[in-house]
Amino acid sequence: MTPTLLLTRPEGQNAPFAKTVEARIQGALKVIGSPLLEICFFEVAKPKADAVILTSLHGVRAAKRLGLNDGRTAWCVGQKTSEAAGESGFAAITGPGDAHGLASSIISARPEGTLAHIRGTYTRGQIAEKLKDAGLNCHDVVAYEQKALALSPEARECLDQSAPVVVPLFSPRTADIFMKQGPFKAPLSLVAMSKAVQDATAERPVAEMRLAKKPDAASMTDAVVQALKALDLS
């Protein structure tokens, strides 16, 4: 039986991750893409900021839409966000991979001037509040909305079967949206990017839960590959 990987990231992010996983798997793999978030950008005024804080790829896109990608500093949550910011015209600084660690890094560096956290309506970590409490000049710019979506018919059909399914979850909000659309008949092998993501799945029991060693794409890929190879498909 062919193992199944269900990807729920926003449009445009599932295919690159699937390609990376497929390169590591020896044999057939069924990949189903069913985004659970739709990113809708707001029309907001260009903020006054000497540097920006970016905690997602969507934040990079939003900051670029605002015309902030003119070589100014971008404090980025992790490697993928930093790479995207650098390619978009920012002077990117790579953070440790999570919002708490990023806030701590910025506080330690104590940059001068005004900071703007370019974020969506749903966020975690309260970065701007932490920086202001530490005496830094920082404000939030809510530049996009993350609208919840229903599982696609193909995903729903897959989850209503008895074969196991591996589901990577990259954010607490996505995890919450996914779990609330259950219960599911299929035995679920969930892979959580962080403890916060894992906690968002706690209301329903699952066949297996794996936690990525680090909150980054490479660690998620490793954990997903391990989950797929461990499936009992007999």
C-alpha positions as CSV (number, residue, x, y, z in Angstrom):
1,M,0.0,0.0,0.0
2,T,1.3,3.5,-0.9
3,P,1.9,5.8,2.1
4,T,-0.1,9.0,2.2
5,L,1.1,12.5,3.1
6,L,-1.5,15.2,3.7
7,L,-0.2,18.7,3.4
8,T,-2.2,21.6,4.8
9,R,0.0,24.6,4.3
10,P,-1.2,27.7,2.4
11,E,-1.3,27.8,-1.4
12,G,2.2,27.6,-2.9
13,Q,4.0,26.1,0.1
14,N,2.9,22.5,-0.2
15,A,4.6,21.5,-3.4
16,P,8.1,22.6,-2.4
17,F,7.9,20.7,0.9
18,A,6.4,17.6,-0.9
19,K,9.3,17.7,-3.4
20,T,11.8,17.7,-0.6
21,V,10.2,14.8,1.2
22,E,9.8,12.7,-2.0
23,A,13.5,13.1,-2.7
24,R,14.1,11.3,0.6
25,I,11.6,8.5,0.2
26,Q,12.6,5.5,-1.7
27,G,9.4,4.3,-3.3
28,A,5.9,5.5,-4.1
29,L,4.3,8.3,-2.1
30,K,0.7,9.7,-2.4
31,V,0.7,13.4,-1.7
32,I,-2.6,15.3,-1.1
33,G,-2.5,19.1,-0.8
34,S,-5.4,20.7,1.1
35,P,-4.5,24.2,2.3
36,L,-6.3,25.1,5.6
37,L,-5.4,28.8,5.5
38,E,-6.0,31.4,2.8
39,I,-3.7,34.5,3.1
40,C,-5.6,37.8,2.3
41,F,-3.5,40.9,2.3
42,F,-4.8,44.2,3.6
43,E,-4.3,47.6,2.1
44,V,-2.4,49.4,4.8
45,A,-0.2,52.5,4.9
46,K,3.5,52.1,4.7
47,P,4.7,52.2,8.3
48,K,7.6,54.3,9.6
49,A,10.2,51.7,10.5
50,D,14.0,51.6,10.5
51,A,13.9,47.8,10.6
52,V,11.2,45.2,10.3
53,I,10.5,41.9,12.2
54,L,9.3,39.0,10.0
55,T,8.0,35.8,11.5
56,S,6.7,34.1,8.4
57,L,7.0,33.9,4.6
58,H,3.6,35.8,4.5
59,G,5.2,38.6,6.5
60,V,8.0,38.8,4.0
61,R,5.4,39.1,1.1
62,A,3.5,41.7,3.1
63,A,6.5,43.8,3.9
64,K,7.5,43.7,0.2
65,R,4.0,44.8,-0.8
66,L,4.5,47.8,1.6
67,G,7.7,48.8,-0.2
68,L,9.9,48.1,2.8
69,N,12.3,45.9,0.9
70,D,14.9,48.7,0.2
71,G,17.8,47.2,2.0
72,R,16.6,47.9,5.5
73,T,17.2,45.4,8.2
74,A,14.8,42.5,8.7
75,W,14.9,40.5,11.9
76,C,13.7,37.0,10.7
77,V,12.3,34.2,12.9
78,G,14.3,31.4,11.1
79,Q,16.3,30.3,8.1
80,K,13.5,30.0,5.5
81,T,12.1,33.4,6.4
82,S,15.6,34.9,6.3
83,E,16.3,33.4,2.9
84,A,13.1,34.8,1.5
85,A,13.7,38.2,3.0
86,G,17.2,38.3,1.6
87,E,16.0,37.4,-1.9
88,S,13.3,40.1,-1.6
89,G,15.8,42.9,-0.9
90,F,16.1,43.0,2.9
91,A,19.2,42.9,4.9
92,A,18.2,39.8,6.7
93,I,19.2,38.7,10.2
94,T,18.4,35.0,11.0
95,G,16.8,34.2,14.3
96,P,16.7,30.9,16.2
97,G,13.5,29.5,14.7
98,D,10.8,30.6,17.2
99,A,9.2,33.9,18.2
100,H,10.4,33.8,21.8
101,G,14.0,33.3,20.8
102,L,13.7,36.0,18.1
103,A,12.5,38.5,20.7
104,S,15.3,37.6,23.0
105,S,17.9,38.1,20.2
106,I,16.5,41.5,19.4
107,I,16.4,42.6,23.0
108,S,20.0,41.5,23.4
109,A,21.1,43.4,20.3
110,R,19.1,46.5,21.3
111,P,18.9,48.1,17.8
112,E,18.3,51.8,17.5
113,G,15.3,53.3,15.8
114,T,11.8,52.1,15.2
115,L,10.9,48.4,14.7
116,A,7.7,47.2,13.0
117,H,6.5,43.6,13.3
118,I,4.8,42.9,10.0
119,R,2.3,40.2,10.9
120,G,-1.2,38.6,10.3
121,T,-4.3,38.9,12.4
122,Y,-3.3,35.7,14.2
123,T,0.1,35.6,15.9
124,R,1.9,34.1,18.8
125,G,4.7,35.3,21.0
126,Q,3.6,38.9,21.5
127,I,6.9,40.1,20.1
128,A,6.1,43.8,19.9
129,E,4.9,43.8,23.5
130,K,8.0,42.1,24.7
131,L,10.2,44.5,22.9
132,K,8.3,47.6,24.2
133,D,8.5,46.1,27.8
134,A,12.3,45.9,27.3
135,G,12.4,49.6,26.3
136,L,12.6,49.2,22.5
137,N,10.5,51.2,20.1
138,C,8.4,48.6,18.3
139,H,4.8,48.4,16.9
140,D,2.6,45.9,15.2
141,V,1.6,46.2,11.5
142,V,-1.3,43.8,10.8
143,A,-0.9,43.4,7.1
144,Y,-2.8,40.2,6.3
145,E,-5.5,37.8,7.4
146,Q,-5.3,34.0,7.7
147,K,-8.7,32.8,6.8
148,A,-9.6,29.2,7.8
149,L,-10.5,26.7,5.0
150,A,-12.3,23.4,5.0
151,L,-10.5,20.2,4.0
152,S,-10.8,19.4,0.3
153,P,-13.0,16.5,-0.8
154,E,-9.9,14.5,-1.7
155,A,-8.4,15.1,1.8
156,R,-11.7,14.3,3.5
157,E,-12.1,11.0,1.5
158,C,-8.5,10.0,2.5
159,L,-9.2,10.7,6.1
160,D,-12.4,8.7,6.0
161,Q,-10.5,5.5,5.0
162,S,-8.8,3.0,7.3
163,A,-5.2,3.5,5.9
164,P,-2.8,5.6,8.0
165,V,-2.1,9.2,7.0
166,V,0.9,11.4,7.9
167,V,0.0,15.0,8.5
168,P,2.7,17.6,9.2
169,L,1.4,20.7,11.1
170,F,3.4,23.8,11.0
171,S,1.4,26.2,13.2
172,P,-0.9,26.0,16.2
173,R,-3.7,27.7,14.2
174,T,-3.5,25.2,11.4
175,A,-3.4,22.4,13.9
176,D,-6.5,23.7,15.6
177,I,-8.4,24.1,12.3
178,F,-7.4,20.6,11.2
179,M,-8.4,18.9,14.5
180,K,-11.7,20.6,14.7
181,Q,-12.7,19.1,11.4
182,G,-12.4,15.6,12.9
183,P,-12.9,13.0,14.1
184,F,-11.3,11.0,11.4
185,K,-11.4,7.3,10.7
186,A,-7.8,7.1,9.4
187,P,-5.1,6.5,11.9
188,L,-3.2,9.8,12.1
189,S,0.5,10.2,12.3
190,L,0.9,13.8,13.2
191,V,4.2,15.7,13.0
192,A,4.3,19.0,15.0
193,M,6.7,21.8,14.3
194,S,6.8,22.9,17.9
195,K,5.4,22.1,21.4
196,A,2.7,24.8,20.8
197,V,1.6,23.0,17.7
198,Q,1.5,19.7,19.5
199,D,-0.6,21.3,22.3
200,A,-3.1,22.4,19.7
201,T,-3.8,18.8,18.9
202,A,-4.3,17.6,22.4
203,E,-8.1,17.4,22.4
204,R,-8.3,14.4,20.1
205,P,-6.3,11.1,20.4
206,V,-4.1,10.2,17.4
207,A,-2.2,7.0,16.5
208,E,1.2,8.7,16.6
209,M,2.6,12.2,17.4
210,R,6.1,13.3,16.5
211,L,7.7,16.5,17.5
212,A,10.4,18.1,15.2
213,K,13.8,18.5,16.9
214,K,13.9,22.1,15.9
215,P,11.1,24.5,14.6
216,D,12.5,24.6,11.1
217,A,11.9,23.1,7.7
218,A,14.9,20.7,7.8
219,S,13.8,19.2,11.1
220,M,10.2,18.9,9.9
221,T,11.4,17.1,6.8
222,D,13.4,14.7,8.9
223,A,10.4,14.0,11.2
224,V,8.0,13.5,8.3
225,V,10.4,11.1,6.5
226,Q,10.7,9.1,9.7
227,A,6.9,9.0,10.2
228,L,6.4,7.8,6.6
229,K,9.0,5.1,6.9
230,A,7.5,3.9,10.2
231,L,4.0,3.4,8.8
232,D,2.5,-0.1,9.1
233,L,0.9,-0.5,5.6
234,S,0.4,-4.3,5.9
